[in-house]
Amino acid sequence: MILASNSPALTPWRWMAATDITALTAHYATPSLWWAALTAAGASAAAAGWATWRTREARLAKTIKTARTRHKVRTNAKIAVAAGSTWMLVGSVWTPIGPRAGMQLALLGGGLAIAAPHLYRNRRRDSTLELAEPVAELAPPAEDPRLTRFRDHFCVQGTLAGARLHDFEKVPGGFRFHTELPLNRRVTFNHVKQLEDEIAALYDVPYDQVSVEPPESRSARRAVVTVLTATKAHEREEPWDGTSTYDPDAGTFNLGRYADSTRSRWQIHAPYSGACSGIVVGVQGSGKTGTLHVVASEIGQAKLCVECLAAQSCPQCTPRRFSALWMGDPQQQPFAVWRGRADVTAWGPISCVRMLSWMHAAMRHRSDFFGRMEWTDHLGRSNTGKGWFDPTPQFPQITGVIDEWPVISSDPDLGPYAVQFALDILREGRKVGFGLILGSQEADVDVLGDRGVRQYLRAFNACVHRSDRLAKQMLSIEGNPEDLPDGIHGVSYLKSLDQRSGIVQRPKHLREYLRPGENGVDVRAIADRIAADPITYDESIMRAIVPLGYAGPGQILSDDDGDWDISKLMPTAAEDDEHDVTDTTAGQAAPATAAPYAAVIHKALQDSPSADVFDLMESTGLSALEVHRAVEALVIDGHAVRHTDGNYAARI
C-alpha cells in the first residue's frame, strides 16, 4: 500500500518503509555482512534517486500550488532519505543475526505506524473494482414566464420572428432582457422601438413603464427592453442626504436613477476639454425647478484638493470648491432660497442680463490670459497658450444657472442682448471654463431666442420633463416627453454622457425647505454649506468683474437697486487693449434718438461684409442700446438689412 501511493507528500514515508524492508531482507538473506552492506547501499542510492525524481519542482507544482508547501515536501524527503539510509547501513552491518535484530523491526514498525493513517486516508482505489455512479446532468434553469410570454407573442411570427432573447434579469419593480434580431428578417432596433405600446399592452402596464433602448454597443441589430410591472413604478422617490456625488474622472455627478434603478449622470465638465452646459425643460408642475435645485446643489458642492486635485496623494488633502455658482432668477421667485447664498445672485430680468455681461467680460479676459499663459506639461516641455480647461480651485469654472429663460429672451428690449451674451458664452466659453444651464417650459427656438443657443445647450446635458412632442426633436432625445405621466414630480428623459435618453429617469428628491416633522437635508441647508466655502477667483476674472461692480461673495444684483440699466452695456475688449471699455455704472445714458449714431453705424457696416451688435459695439465704441437703436433705424429706412443669422449688412 505504501509503495502504491501516488501522493508527492508520501514519498519520504514510502522511502522509510522501503529502506527498512531492504535492510531487514539483506540482513537475514546474505551470508556476509559486507554483502548486506553493499546491497543496502545500492538500494539506498536507487531509492534516493527515485525519491528525488518524484519530488522534483515541475511535478510538485502540478498538485501543490504553494511554494512553501513544495519546499516542505522536499525537505521532508531529504530528512527521510538521510535517516533511512543511515539506519539501514548501520543496522544491516552491525546488528547481529538473531533475536537482537529488533532494531530493524522497531524502525519498520515505527515507520508504518507513522505513515499508515495518512496512507489509509489517501489510498488509491482500483477503478475496476469500484465504479463511480454517473452524475446526472443538471437541467437548464426554467425560463421566466414573463420572457416566455414575450417570446410567444412577438418571436414566433410577426416582426420579431426568429429573434433571440437573452440576458434576462430582474430589476427593482420589473425586469429587463436583451434581444438579438435575425439578419434575414431585415428588422432593426427601430422596429423594436415601435413596439413599446404593444409590449405595454402585453404586460398590462402603462405605456410609460416600457422602455426600448439601444445597448452599449449601439448595434442596430440589438435592443434592451425594460418593463416595470410594479404599480405606479415611477413614483418611487430617492431621498438624498445632500452629500456630493461628484466623480472627478468623468466630471459628473449622480442626478438620479433611471427606471431600471441604475444611476443617471449630469456632466459638469469634460476632462481635458472644458465646461459643460445644459438645459432643463418642462411644463408647470413637472419638476423643472426642482431638477435645477439638485443640479445647482451638486455643482456648488463639488470639490477638489488644492494641491493634488483628485489624485489623493497629499498626506492630508484640503478640498475646495472649483465651480462658482451664479444663479439668475428673472421671475424673482424660484431661486429665492439661493439669494445671498450663491456666489452671485441676479434678482430680476435686468440683473440677469447684467450677470451675463459679467460672465461675458470675464470669459473674454480669461480667454486672453489662457491664450498667452506659459506652462509646462508632464514631459517637461514649455508651452504657450492652452486650448482646453480643467477646473481647479485656483482657476474655477463659472456656471450660470437661469430659470425661466424666456422671461429674458422674449423681452423686446432685453432679449437681443441676453441672447447674444448667452450665444457667445456657449460658443466661446467652454474651453476657458464658462457654462450656462437654462430652464424653460418649452424648447422652441422662438422661446430660446436663437438656434445656436439650443444647439450648444443640448450638446452635453438636456433634461426634458413632461412637455410637448416638439421638445423631442428640438433636443434630440429618444423618448417622447408628451407621454410622461402627469402628477409625478421629476420624471423625465435625460440626454447626457450615459446616452440613455430613451428610458425614463427621475432626479433625486430634495425639498427646497423641510416641512414640519420632516428630517434630513433641504436646499436651504446645502445653500448655506456653499456660502460657507466661497470661491476664490483667479486674477483674470477679478480684473474683469471688479470694474463692473463685483463686491464679494454672496453678492445680489437686483433690479430694485436702480443704479444700473441696459444703457450701461458697453463692449468688452481684451485685457491688453488700451481702448478697453467695460460695463460701468458711471457711463452716460443713451440719447433719446438714434439719429446721431446712424451715420457711424452705417459707415461701420460698409467697412464689413456683415456684423452683429457686438461687432458694431467694438468697432464704434457705442453702447449696445445705442447700436441697437441705430441699426434698427437703418433697417427701417432701407439702408441696412438683417440676415437670418442675426447679423446686419449695409444695403448696396
C-alpha positions as semicolon CSV with decimal commas, in nm:
position;residue;x (nm);y (nm);z (nm)
1;M;0,000;0,000;0,000
2;I;0,285;0,239;0,083
3;L;0,466;0,174;-0,245
4;A;0,147;0,211;-0,446
5;S;0,062;0,553;-0,309
6;N;0,084;0,834;-0,567
7;S;0,093;1,140;-0,339
8;P;0,415;1,350;-0,352
9;A;0,382;1,421;0,018
10;L;0,409;1,045;0,093
11;T;0,739;0,999;-0,090
12;P;0,958;1,033;0,224
13;W;0,740;0,784;0,417
14;R;0,747;0,544;0,124
15;W;1,127;0,566;0,127
16;M;1,144;0,498;0,501
17;A;0,936;0,182;0,465
18;A;1,127;0,064;0,157
19;T;1,469;0,105;0,316
20;D;1,361;-0,077;0,630
21;I;1,235;-0,373;0,427
22;T;1,557;-0,380;0,221
23;A;1,775;-0,365;0,532
24;L;1,585;-0,644;0,705
25;T;1,595;-0,869;0,397
26;A;1,968;-0,810;0,335
27;H;2,049;-0,873;0,699
28;Y;1,884;-1,216;0,707
29;A;1,935;-1,333;0,347
30;T;2,303;-1,261;0,278
31;P;2,578;-1,485;0,420
32;S;2,823;-1,195;0,459
33;L;2,769;-0,865;0,637
34;W;2,970;-0,685;0,367
35;W;2,736;-0,820;0,100
36;A;2,450;-0,695;0,314
37;A;2,611;-0,350;0,333
38;L;2,669;-0,342;-0,043
39;T;2,309;-0,444;-0,110
40;A;2,179;-0,184;0,132
41;A;2,399;0,091;-0,023
42;G;2,277;0,008;-0,374
43;A;1,916;0,006;-0,264
44;S;1,973;0,334;-0,080
45;A;2,118;0,505;-0,388
46;A;1,840;0,377;-0,616
47;A;1,564;0,475;-0,376
48;A;1,721;0,816;-0,311
49;G;1,735;0,891;-0,682
50;W;1,380;0,773;-0,728
51;A;1,258;0,987;-0,437
52;T;1,442;1,293;-0,573
53;W;1,279;1,247;-0,914
54;R;0,937;1,207;-0,759
55;T;0,971;1,532;-0,559
56;R;1,109;1,749;-0,838
57;E;0,969;2,106;-0,867
58;A;0,793;2,054;-1,202
59;R;0,596;1,758;-1,071
60;L;0,509;1,906;-0,734
61;A;0,380;2,227;-0,897
62;K;0,104;2,029;-1,070
63;T;-0,053;1,913;-0,745
64;I;0,077;2,153;-0,479
65;K;0,001;2,520;-0,551
66;T;0,202;2,699;-0,282
67;A;0,584;2,721;-0,297
68;R;0,604;2,695;0,082
69;T;0,434;2,353;0,086
70;R;0,650;2,226;-0,202
71;H;0,963;2,327;-0,011
72;K;0,836;2,145;0,298
73;V;0,776;1,824;0,098
74;R;1,129;1,829;-0,047
75;T;1,280;1,897;0,297
76;N;1,091;1,601;0,449
77;A;1,214;1,380;0,167
78;K;1,577;1,472;0,232
79;I;1,539;1,405;0,605
80;A;1,371;1,069;0,545
81;V;1,632;0,963;0,287
82;A;1,921;1,058;0,514
83;A;1,773;0,895;0,824
84;G;1,659;0,580;0,647
85;S;1,992;0,528;0,467
86;T;2,189;0,572;0,789
87;W;1,975;0,328;0,985
88;M;1,978;0,074;0,702
89;L;2,357;0,075;0,659
90;V;2,428;0,062;1,031
91;G;2,163;-0,195;1,105
92;S;2,243;-0,433;0,818
93;V;2,615;-0,447;0,906
94;W;2,644;-0,419;1,281
95;T;2,327;-0,578;1,414
96;P;2,383;-0,949;1,482
97;I;2,154;-1,210;1,336
98;G;1,907;-1,343;1,578
99;P;1,677;-1,207;1,844
100;R;1,870;-0,882;1,867
101;A;1,761;-0,782;1,517
102;G;1,486;-0,586;1,683
103;M;1,631;-0,251;1,567
104;Q;1,517;-0,313;1,210
105;L;1,182;-0,440;1,325
106;A;1,131;-0,139;1,551
107;L;1,228;0,103;1,274
108;L;0,999;-0,070;1,026
109;G;0,712;-0,078;1,271
110;G;0,760;0,288;1,366
111;G;0,764;0,399;1,005
112;L;0,450;0,203;0,929
113;A;0,279;0,340;1,240
114;I;0,355;0,697;1,138
115;A;0,260;0,657;0,773
116;A;-0,035;0,421;0,799
117;P;-0,310;0,671;0,898
118;H;-0,215;0,918;0,625
119;L;-0,178;0,643;0,366
120;Y;-0,514;0,499;0,453
121;R;-0,689;0,833;0,411
122;N;-0,522;0,894;0,076
123;R;-0,510;0,539;-0,063
124;R;-0,577;0,490;-0,433
125;R;-0,879;0,285;-0,528
126;D;-0,886;0,048;-0,818
127;S;-1,129;0,194;-1,071
128;T;-1,215;-0,154;-1,194
129;L;-1,335;-0,259;-0,852
130;E;-1,543;0,042;-0,763
131;L;-1,730;0,223;-1,041
132;A;-1,845;0,575;-0,973
133;E;-2,210;0,642;-1,025
134;P;-2,278;0,862;-1,327
135;V;-2,362;1,222;-1,236
136;A;-2,695;1,330;-1,370
137;E;-2,681;1,632;-1,600
138;L;-2,822;1,947;-1,445
139;A;-3,140;2,054;-1,610
140;P;-3,126;2,406;-1,759
141;P;-3,300;2,664;-1,539
142;A;-3,660;2,720;-1,629
143;E;-3,722;3,033;-1,836
144;D;-3,903;3,314;-1,660
145;P;-4,269;3,305;-1,769
146;R;-4,259;3,679;-1,844
147;L;-3,987;3,621;-2,103
148;T;-4,177;3,323;-2,241
149;R;-4,484;3,541;-2,285
150;F;-4,282;3,792;-2,490
151;R;-4,129;3,513;-2,699
152;D;-4,463;3,351;-2,776
153;H;-4,626;3,683;-2,862
154;F;-4,357;3,851;-3,073
155;C;-4,089;3,599;-3,173
156;V;-4,284;3,304;-3,315
157;Q;-4,425;3,502;-3,603
158;G;-4,453;3,865;-3,697
159;T;-4,195;4,142;-3,688
160;L;-3,953;3,980;-3,443
161;A;-3,984;3,622;-3,566
162;G;-3,659;3,437;-3,505
163;A;-3,521;3,693;-3,260
164;R;-3,301;3,560;-2,980
165;L;-3,386;3,669;-2,626
166;H;-3,111;3,654;-2,367
167;D;-2,962;3,809;-2,050
168;F;-3,294;3,822;-1,867
169;E;-3,260;3,987;-1,525
170;K;-3,484;4,126;-1,259
171;V;-3,469;4,497;-1,178
172;P;-3,647;4,678;-0,894
173;G;-4,012;4,691;-0,989
174;G;-3,979;4,487;-1,309
175;F;-3,742;4,306;-1,542
176;R;-3,509;4,362;-1,836
177;F;-3,378;4,150;-2,123
178;H;-3,181;4,181;-2,447
179;T;-3,296;4,097;-2,798
180;E;-3,078;3,998;-3,092
181;L;-3,255;4,036;-3,426
182;P;-3,208;3,793;-3,718
183;L;-3,035;3,922;-4,030
184;N;-3,267;3,752;-4,275
185;R;-3,575;3,937;-4,143
186;R;-3,444;4,288;-4,221
187;V;-3,551;4,425;-3,887
188;T;-3,359;4,678;-3,679
189;F;-3,366;4,845;-3,341
190;N;-3,628;5,092;-3,463
191;H;-3,874;4,808;-3,529
192;V;-3,846;4,702;-3,164
193;K;-3,877;5,064;-3,051
194;Q;-4,208;5,094;-3,234
195;L;-4,346;4,803;-3,032
196;E;-4,332;4,983;-2,695
197;D;-4,708;5,034;-2,675
198;E;-4,776;4,672;-2,775
199;I;-4,530;4,548;-2,513
200;A;-4,705;4,760;-2,251
201;A;-5,038;4,610;-2,357
202;L;-4,893;4,258;-2,338
203;Y;-4,798;4,304;-1,972
204;D;-5,096;4,528;-1,892
205;V;-4,884;4,820;-1,767
206;P;-4,885;5,193;-1,851
207;Y;-4,700;5,270;-2,173
208;D;-4,453;5,496;-1,991
209;Q;-4,333;5,191;-1,791
210;V;-4,186;5,024;-2,101
211;S;-3,854;5,141;-2,245
212;V;-3,672;5,011;-2,550
213;E;-3,319;5,147;-2,581
214;P;-3,002;5,053;-2,770
215;P;-2,731;4,850;-2,594
216;E;-2,392;4,991;-2,500
217;S;-2,255;4,882;-2,839
218;R;-2,527;5,089;-3,016
219;S;-2,574;4,794;-3,252
220;A;-2,875;4,830;-3,481
221;R;-2,939;4,455;-3,451
222;R;-2,990;4,463;-3,077
223;A;-3,222;4,624;-2,826
224;V;-3,264;4,631;-2,449
225;V;-3,623;4,605;-2,327
226;T;-3,712;4,721;-1,974
227;V;-4,060;4,659;-1,835
228;L;-4,174;4,790;-1,498
229;T;-4,465;4,581;-1,371
230;A;-4,496;4,743;-1,028
231;T;-4,795;4,967;-0,969
232;K;-4,701;5,335;-1,006
233;A;-4,340;5,233;-1,059
234;H;-4,219;5,586;-1,134
235;E;-4,343;5,718;-0,800
236;R;-4,051;5,560;-0,616
237;E;-3,854;5,850;-0,471
238;E;-3,484;5,850;-0,396
239;P;-3,416;6,070;-0,094
240;W;-3,079;6,244;-0,100
241;D;-2,871;6,314;0,209
242;G;-2,704;6,612;0,042
243;T;-2,359;6,451;0,012
244;S;-2,174;6,538;-0,309
245;T;-2,156;6,258;-0,567
246;Y;-1,901;6,432;-0,790
247;D;-1,680;6,194;-0,992
248;P;-1,358;6,372;-1,099
249;D;-1,265;6,104;-1,354
250;A;-1,574;6,173;-1,566
251;G;-1,659;6,522;-1,442
252;T;-2,011;6,406;-1,349
253;F;-2,245;6,373;-1,054
254;N;-2,541;6,143;-0,993
255;L;-2,857;6,327;-1,090
256;G;-3,095;6,043;-1,000
257;R;-3,197;5,697;-1,122
258;Y;-3,324;5,551;-1,445
259;A;-3,628;5,326;-1,450
260;D;-3,406;5,019;-1,408
261;S;-3,252;5,177;-1,093
262;T;-2,911;5,246;-1,248
263;R;-2,757;5,588;-1,183
264;S;-2,825;5,879;-1,417
265;R;-2,543;6,133;-1,452
266;W;-2,511;6,504;-1,529
267;Q;-2,176;6,629;-1,660
268;I;-2,022;6,941;-1,503
269;H;-1,710;6,940;-1,717
270;A;-1,541;6,711;-1,967
271;P;-1,184;6,624;-1,858
272;Y;-0,917;6,769;-2,088
273;S;-1,190;6,959;-2,271
274;G;-1,394;7,220;-2,088
275;A;-1,712;7,323;-1,911
276;C;-2,042;7,152;-1,994
277;S;-2,363;7,350;-2,031
278;G;-2,718;7,216;-2,027
279;I;-3,090;7,279;-2,047
280;V;-3,386;7,169;-1,833
281;V;-3,729;7,180;-1,996
282;G;-4,073;7,107;-1,853
283;V;-4,422;7,245;-1,818
284;Q;-4,551;7,387;-1,492
285;G;-4,554;7,131;-1,212
286;S;-4,332;6,883;-1,394
287;G;-4,031;6,931;-1,164
288;K;-3,810;7,154;-1,379
289;T;-3,711;7,392;-1,100
290;G;-3,659;7,102;-0,860
291;T;-3,412;6,949;-1,104
292;L;-3,230;7,283;-1,128
293;H;-3,205;7,289;-0,747
294;V;-3,040;6,945;-0,748
295;V;-2,803;7,043;-1,031
296;A;-2,705;7,366;-0,855
297;S;-2,657;7,186;-0,522
298;E;-2,424;6,928;-0,676
299;I;-2,222;7,181;-0,878
300;G;-2,184;7,410;-0,579
301;Q;-2,062;7,129;-0,352
302;A;-1,817;6,965;-0,594
303;K;-1,463;6,996;-0,459
304;L;-1,101;6,912;-0,546
305;C;-0,786;6,923;-0,336
306;V;-0,595;7,250;-0,360
307;E;-0,265;7,064;-0,405
308;C;-0,323;6,723;-0,566
309;L;-0,671;6,781;-0,718
310;A;-0,824;6,431;-0,750
311;A;-0,501;6,229;-0,708
312;Q;-0,542;6,196;-0,327
313;S;-0,164;6,194;-0,293
314;C;-0,143;6,456;-0,018
315;P;-0,082;6,349;0,344
316;Q;-0,398;6,543;0,424
317;C;-0,595;6,687;0,131
318;T;-0,753;7,032;0,151
319;P;-1,068;7,016;-0,065
320;R;-1,211;7,340;-0,200
321;R;-1,493;7,423;-0,440
322;F;-1,394;7,457;-0,804
323;S;-1,713;7,589;-0,968
324;A;-1,869;7,925;-0,893
325;L;-2,247;7,921;-0,883
326;W;-2,412;8,227;-1,037
327;M;-2,790;8,198;-1,003
328;G;-3,022;8,409;-1,219
329;D;-3,392;8,444;-1,136
330;P;-3,573;8,676;-1,377
331;Q;-3,908;8,577;-1,223
332;Q;-3,778;8,671;-0,874
333;Q;-3,926;8,366;-0,704
334;P;-3,799;8,014;-0,797
335;F;-3,443;8,072;-0,671
336;A;-3,527;8,271;-0,359
337;V;-3,351;8,010;-0,144
338;W;-3,022;8,092;-0,321
339;R;-3,050;8,467;-0,269
340;G;-2,733;8,584;-0,092
341;R;-2,601;8,226;-0,067
342;A;-2,494;8,156;-0,423
343;D;-2,167;8,318;-0,528
344;V;-2,369;8,572;-0,729
345;T;-2,748;8,606;-0,740
346;A;-2,920;8,804;-1,015
347;W;-3,268;8,909;-0,899
348;G;-3,485;9,020;-1,190
349;P;-3,456;9,020;-1,570
350;I;-3,234;9,329;-1,595
351;S;-2,999;9,190;-1,331
352;C;-2,982;8,859;-1,517
353;V;-2,862;9,043;-1,827
354;R;-2,610;9,224;-1,611
355;M;-2,489;8,892;-1,471
356;L;-2,450;8,760;-1,826
357;S;-2,249;9,070;-1,915
358;W;-2,017;8,995;-1,622
359;M;-1,974;8,637;-1,742
360;H;-1,911;8,762;-2,094
361;A;-1,643;9,008;-1,979
362;A;-1,478;8,750;-1,751
363;M;-1,479;8,496;-2,032
364;R;-1,303;8,736;-2,270
365;H;-1,041;8,830;-2,010
366;R;-0,966;8,469;-1,919
367;S;-0,955;8,371;-2,287
368;D;-0,692;8,638;-2,344
369;F;-0,499;8,512;-2,041
370;F;-0,517;8,147;-2,148
371;G;-0,403;8,240;-2,498
372;R;-0,082;8,390;-2,359
373;M;-0,015;8,178;-2,049
374;E;0,308;7,977;-2,028
375;W;0,300;7,633;-1,876
376;T;0,500;7,307;-1,866
377;D;0,346;6,971;-1,949
378;H;0,420;6,636;-1,784
379;L;0,702;6,571;-2,033
380;G;0,882;6,885;-1,927
381;R;0,806;7,079;-2,245
382;S;0,739;7,452;-2,226
383;N;0,419;7,570;-2,396
384;T;0,245;7,899;-2,464
385;G;-0,134;7,906;-2,477
386;K;-0,381;7,646;-2,356
387;G;-0,661;7,502;-2,567
388;W;-0,863;7,321;-2,302
389;F;-0,989;7,373;-1,949
390;D;-0,997;7,155;-1,640
391;P;-1,140;7,334;-1,334
392;T;-0,926;7,372;-1,023
393;P;-0,974;7,570;-0,701
394;Q;-0,716;7,817;-0,838
395;F;-0,888;7,854;-1,178
396;P;-1,256;7,786;-1,101
397;Q;-1,528;7,716;-1,351
398;I;-1,812;7,968;-1,359
399;T;-2,156;7,815;-1,411
400;G;-2,455;8,038;-1,465
401;V;-2,797;7,888;-1,385
402;I;-3,102;8,084;-1,503
403;D;-3,459;7,961;-1,460
404;E;-3,749;8,077;-1,681
405;W;-3,510;8,192;-1,954
406;P;-3,794;8,304;-2,189
407;V;-3,875;8,589;-1,948
408;I;-3,548;8,745;-2,067
409;S;-3,510;8,611;-2,421
410;S;-3,863;8,715;-2,521
411;D;-3,831;9,068;-2,384
412;P;-3,816;9,311;-2,678
413;D;-3,553;9,529;-2,510
414;L;-3,350;9,279;-2,308
415;G;-3,381;8,978;-2,539
416;P;-3,129;9,077;-2,810
417;Y;-2,855;9,142;-2,555
418;A;-2,928;8,842;-2,336
419;V;-2,942;8,603;-2,631
420;Q;-2,620;8,740;-2,780
421;F;-2,441;8,719;-2,445
422;A;-2,563;8,359;-2,398
423;L;-2,466;8,265;-2,752
424;D;-2,114;8,400;-2,709
425;I;-2,067;8,232;-2,370
426;L;-2,190;7,898;-2,502
427;R;-1,984;7,922;-2,818
428;E;-1,657;8,057;-2,676
429;G;-1,664;7,990;-2,304
430;R;-1,639;7,612;-2,280
431;K;-1,260;7,594;-2,319
432;V;-1,199;7,868;-2,063
433;G;-1,440;7,732;-1,801
434;F;-1,773;7,908;-1,859
435;G;-2,106;7,728;-1,888
436;L;-2,476;7,805;-1,880
437;I;-2,769;7,596;-1,759
438;L;-3,104;7,737;-1,863
439;G;-3,454;7,639;-1,755
440;S;-3,755;7,680;-1,983
441;Q;-4,107;7,548;-2,019
442;E;-4,055;7,500;-2,392
443;A;-3,765;7,417;-2,622
444;D;-3,873;7,609;-2,932
445;V;-3,616;7,831;-3,099
446;D;-3,863;8,119;-3,077
447;V;-3,862;8,082;-2,699
448;L;-3,491;8,018;-2,651
449;G;-3,404;8,311;-2,874
450;D;-3,162;8,153;-3,120
451;R;-3,098;7,819;-3,287
452;G;-2,735;7,831;-3,175
453;V;-2,837;7,867;-2,811
454;R;-3,043;7,549;-2,835
455;Q;-2,767;7,359;-3,017
456;Y;-2,497;7,445;-2,764
457;L;-2,719;7,382;-2,460
458;R;-2,819;7,030;-2,565
459;A;-2,465;6,921;-2,659
460;F;-2,382;6,778;-2,314
461;N;-2,690;6,779;-2,089
462;A;-3,060;6,801;-2,170
463;C;-3,323;6,701;-1,912
464;V;-3,674;6,702;-2,057
465;H;-3,967;6,671;-1,817
466;R;-4,327;6,648;-1,933
467;S;-4,350;6,876;-2,235
468;D;-4,483;6,885;-2,589
469;R;-4,371;6,648;-2,863
470;L;-4,167;6,922;-3,027
471;A;-3,912;6,905;-2,743
472;K;-3,821;6,552;-2,856
473;Q;-3,693;6,679;-3,191
474;M;-3,560;7,011;-3,063
475;L;-3,336;6,848;-2,801
476;S;-3,261;6,518;-2,983
477;I;-3,393;6,277;-2,721
478;E;-3,526;5,929;-2,796
479;G;-3,819;5,925;-2,553
480;N;-4,140;6,119;-2,604
481;P;-4,185;6,371;-2,318
482;E;-4,551;6,411;-2,408
483;D;-4,612;6,055;-2,284
484;L;-4,459;6,108;-1,940
485;P;-4,709;6,058;-1,657
486;D;-4,879;6,366;-1,519
487;G;-4,856;6,437;-1,148
488;I;-4,526;6,258;-1,078
489;H;-4,271;6,522;-0,989
490;G;-3,939;6,496;-1,172
491;V;-3,993;6,211;-1,421
492;S;-3,805;6,298;-1,737
493;Y;-3,576;6,188;-2,018
494;L;-3,207;6,271;-1,987
495;K;-2,966;6,325;-2,274
496;S;-2,620;6,303;-2,119
497;L;-2,296;6,110;-2,109
498;D;-2,497;5,793;-2,037
499;Q;-2,658;5,801;-2,384
500;R;-2,986;5,666;-2,244
501;S;-3,238;5,928;-2,349
502;G;-3,494;5,661;-2,434
503;I;-3,558;5,544;-2,078
504;V;-3,739;5,736;-1,806
505;Q;-3,531;5,876;-1,521
506;R;-3,617;6,064;-1,205
507;P;-3,385;6,308;-1,024
508;K;-3,304;6,279;-0,657
509;H;-3,562;6,415;-0,418
510;L;-3,463;6,731;-0,233
511;R;-3,709;6,972;-0,077
512;E;-3,645;7,342;-0,100
513;Y;-3,741;7,374;0,268
514;L;-3,817;7,089;0,506
515;R;-4,175;7,074;0,626
516;P;-4,274;7,047;0,993
517;G;-4,197;6,700;1,123
518;E;-3,952;6,615;0,843
519;N;-3,586;6,534;0,896
520;G;-3,291;6,538;0,661
521;V;-3,134;6,794;0,431
522;D;-3,302;7,059;0,219
523;V;-3,183;7,306;-0,045
524;R;-3,150;7,577;0,218
525;A;-2,900;7,369;0,418
526;I;-2,691;7,296;0,110
527;A;-2,701;7,662;0,005
528;D;-2,563;7,752;0,348
529;R;-2,281;7,500;0,304
530;I;-2,191;7,653;-0,031
531;A;-2,198;8,005;0,110
532;A;-1,960;7,898;0,388
533;D;-1,695;7,797;0,132
534;P;-1,671;8,090;-0,111
535;I;-1,494;8,062;-0,445
536;T;-1,154;8,223;-0,496
537;Y;-1,136;8,376;-0,845
538;D;-0,816;8,397;-1,046
539;E;-0,669;8,733;-1,140
540;S;-0,807;8,737;-1,495
541;I;-1,163;8,704;-1,361
542;M;-1,116;8,970;-1,096
543;R;-0,973;9,215;-1,349
544;A;-1,292;9,174;-1,547
545;I;-1,567;9,182;-1,284
546;V;-1,435;9,420;-1,019
547;P;-1,462;9,725;-1,251
548;L;-1,817;9,612;-1,331
549;G;-1,923;9,633;-0,968
550;Y;-1,833;9,296;-0,814
551;A;-1,825;9,346;-0,437
552;G;-1,758;8,997;-0,298
553;P;-1,908;8,650;-0,228
554;G;-2,285;8,628;-0,199
555;Q;-2,345;8,949;-0,395
556;I;-2,704;9,016;-0,503
557;L;-2,772;9,205;-0,825
558;S;-3,125;9,340;-0,800
559;D;-3,348;9,530;-1,039
560;D;-3,458;9,736;-0,739
561;D;-3,113;9,890;-0,695
562;G;-3,176;10,143;-0,969
563;D;-2,805;10,208;-1,026
564;W;-2,783;10,007;-1,348
565;D;-2,986;9,971;-1,666
566;I;-2,937;9,827;-2,010
567;S;-2,793;10,152;-2,143
568;K;-2,480;10,088;-1,934
569;L;-2,380;9,791;-2,151
570;M;-2,053;9,865;-2,328
571;P;-1,830;9,644;-2,548
572;T;-1,583;9,407;-2,387
573;A;-1,226;9,413;-2,516
574;A;-0,918;9,205;-2,438
575;E;-0,716;9,270;-2,125
576;D;-0,426;9,432;-2,307
577;D;-0,640;9,657;-2,531
578;E;-0,571;10,019;-2,447
579;H;-0,927;10,105;-2,555
580;D;-1,081;9,851;-2,317
581;V;-1,434;9,965;-2,234
582;T;-1,646;9,770;-1,989
583;D;-1,982;9,784;-1,822
584;T;-1,974;10,071;-1,574
585;T;-2,245;10,239;-1,377
586;A;-2,074;10,572;-1,444
587;G;-2,145;10,552;-1,820
588;Q;-2,360;10,813;-1,991
589;A;-2,719;10,727;-2,073
590;A;-2,808;10,666;-2,439
591;P;-2,958;10,955;-2,634
592;A;-3,330;10,962;-2,692
593;T;-3,290;10,914;-3,067
594;A;-3,060;10,706;-3,284
595;A;-3,008;10,973;-3,549
596;P;-2,671;11,099;-3,416
597;Y;-2,522;10,748;-3,448
598;A;-2,689;10,620;-3,765
599;A;-2,412;10,753;-3,988
600;V;-2,143;10,598;-3,768
601;I;-2,313;10,256;-3,774
602;H;-2,376;10,279;-4,149
603;K;-2,007;10,352;-4,208
604;A;-1,911;10,051;-3,993
605;L;-2,147;9,826;-4,191
606;Q;-1,997;9,945;-4,519
607;D;-1,650;9,854;-4,394
608;S;-1,754;9,495;-4,310
609;P;-1,943;9,231;-4,512
610;S;-2,167;9,165;-4,210
611;A;-2,160;9,233;-3,838
612;D;-2,365;9,161;-3,528
613;V;-2,445;9,403;-3,248
614;F;-2,128;9,323;-3,057
615;D;-1,906;9,365;-3,363
616;L;-2,057;9,709;-3,412
617;M;-2,009;9,789;-3,043
618;E;-1,639;9,707;-3,066
619;S;-1,579;9,893;-3,393
620;T;-1,766;10,209;-3,292
621;G;-1,728;10,223;-2,914
622;L;-2,102;10,272;-2,873
623;S;-2,318;10,102;-2,612
624;A;-2,538;9,808;-2,701
625;L;-2,855;10,014;-2,678
626;E;-2,710;10,288;-2,899
627;V;-2,607;10,033;-3,163
628;H;-2,941;9,855;-3,146
629;R;-3,142;10,173;-3,193
630;A;-2,921;10,298;-3,475
631;V;-2,913;9,974;-3,672
632;E;-3,289;9,924;-3,640
633;A;-3,340;10,278;-3,771
634;L;-3,115;10,195;-4,068
635;V;-3,316;9,880;-4,141
636;I;-3,645;10,071;-4,129
637;D;-3,503;10,340;-4,359
638;G;-3,377;10,076;-4,603
639;H;-3,006;10,146;-4,553
640;A;-2,932;9,810;-4,387
641;V;-3,065;9,453;-4,386
642;R;-3,082;9,193;-4,111
643;H;-2,985;8,838;-4,213
644;T;-3,145;8,523;-4,074
645;D;-2,834;8,455;-3,862
646;G;-2,886;8,786;-3,677
647;N;-2,605;8,974;-3,849
648;Y;-2,651;9,310;-4,022
649;A;-2,516;9,434;-4,354
650;A;-2,529;9,762;-4,544
651;R;-2,776;9,764;-4,831
652;I;-2,599;9,831;-5,160
